Amino acid sequence: MLKRKDQRLAELKALIPEISPADGLALQQDGVVLLDVREVGEIAQGSPVGATWLGRSFLELEVEEKLPDSERPVMVMCGSGQRALFAAEALQKLGYTDVRSVAGGFERWKNEGLAFEIPKGLDATARERYSRHLRMPEVGEAGQLHLLESKVLLIGAGGLGSPAALYLAAAGVGTLGIVDHDVVDRSNLQRQILHTEARIGLSKVSSAHAAINALNPAIRVVEHELHLDSDNVDKLFSGYDLVIDGSDNFPTRYLVNDACVRHGIPNVYGAVYRFEGQVSVFWPASEQRGPCYRCLYPDPPSAEMAPSCAEAGVLGVLPGVIGLLQAVEAIKLLLKVGQPLVGKLLYYDALSTDFSILKLASNPDCPSCGKI
């Protein structure tokens, strides 16, 4: 007499078409989805090249995000072929019209010498830390792994760089380079949240390093304790995916802009003044062919027209708002999701709680990006 499990498997085999791994590979090359429903620990031992991963325990809850087209053919694979039958039945009940099971599962696939890869994965600590990201289809495991492999350079560990650095570290951006030649002063602490009373007199990059590692010790912090100038900027920018400009003076902003244009990388710009702030992404090399900073400000204003924060003051929490918006733009760019502020300037007035978006046009005669 058959056990209930064996009887149920026999019923599923009569209901679900089974294919060999070799036939599955051929179908995959023709565009059929290969869905590996093994759990994370099993996937770590290998998975067919190009397979889509979704553990059986979350199949019904998340498959529509992974496979939105219910008409597209799907092949289901597990370890030995049994769980795939149950998973395939679940897909049929959810409305997927063409579902098959790979007989023998990954064990047979591997034994027949078909190609597979050892995928990069998150360890248990990372899965716990980034669990909210992993639930988002726009991020997921692949996106989180990409963030961990990304490199962002922050110009300044001050009012804008502080919140941006902390939230990029919290989000799991794997390498953060920080450029600053200054030391921590008590007057910084009103807005520069990377630093503390105990670190007054310490270099800002060292203080930033300590704060970031206390939040997320897995992040690699590269200290650039130097004054950014034309002699070191190109070497410094090489190897980074994007730059967050949190500088507070016009010569540095023009220097950062021109180097980003030369290297073809995004310049996530932010600025604050008293109760006002602005954010943009200057990236002429993008598909949108957006302007650069010099397109917006061809020449620096006079000192009387643009006093520094030290002269005019700034609301302490305002850099937090603008720095966080810079961090959001950076993560969107790294993940290639949403619509970054390329060709747009976001203006924030804290007194009226008003956000405005201004469209920006490229200057064809711009001395920095006009010939791109």
Secondary structure as UniProt FT lines:
FT   HELIX           4..15
FT   STRAND          18..19
FT   HELIX           21..29
FT   TURN            30..31
FT   STRAND          33..36
FT   HELIX           40..43
FT   TURN            44..45
FT   STRAND          47..48
FT   TURN            49..50
FT   STRAND          52..53
FT   HELIX           56..58
FT   HELIX           59..66
FT   TURN            70..71
FT   STRAND          74..77
FT   HELIX           82..93
FT   TURN            94..95
FT   STRAND          99..102
FT   TURN            103..104
FT   HELIX           105..111
FT   TURN            112..113
FT   STRAND          116..117
FT   HELIX           124..129
FT   HELIX           131..134
FT   TURN            137..139
FT   HELIX           140..149
FT   STRAND          151..155
FT   TURN            159..160
FT   HELIX           161..171
FT   STRAND          175..179
FT   HELIX           186..190
FT   TURN            193..194
FT   HELIX           197..199
FT   TURN            200..201
FT   HELIX           204..215
FT   TURN            217..218
FT   STRAND          220..224
FT   TURN            230..232
FT   HELIX           233..237
FT   TURN            238..239
FT   STRAND          242..245
FT   HELIX           250..263
FT   STRAND          267..274
FT   STRAND          276..282
FT   TURN            284..285
FT   TURN            287..288
FT   HELIX           293..296
FT   TURN            303..305
FT   HELIX           309..312
FT   TURN            316..317
FT   HELIX           318..335
FT   STRAND          344..349
FT   TURN            350..353
FT   STRAND          354..359
FT   TURN            364..365
FT   TURN            367..371
//
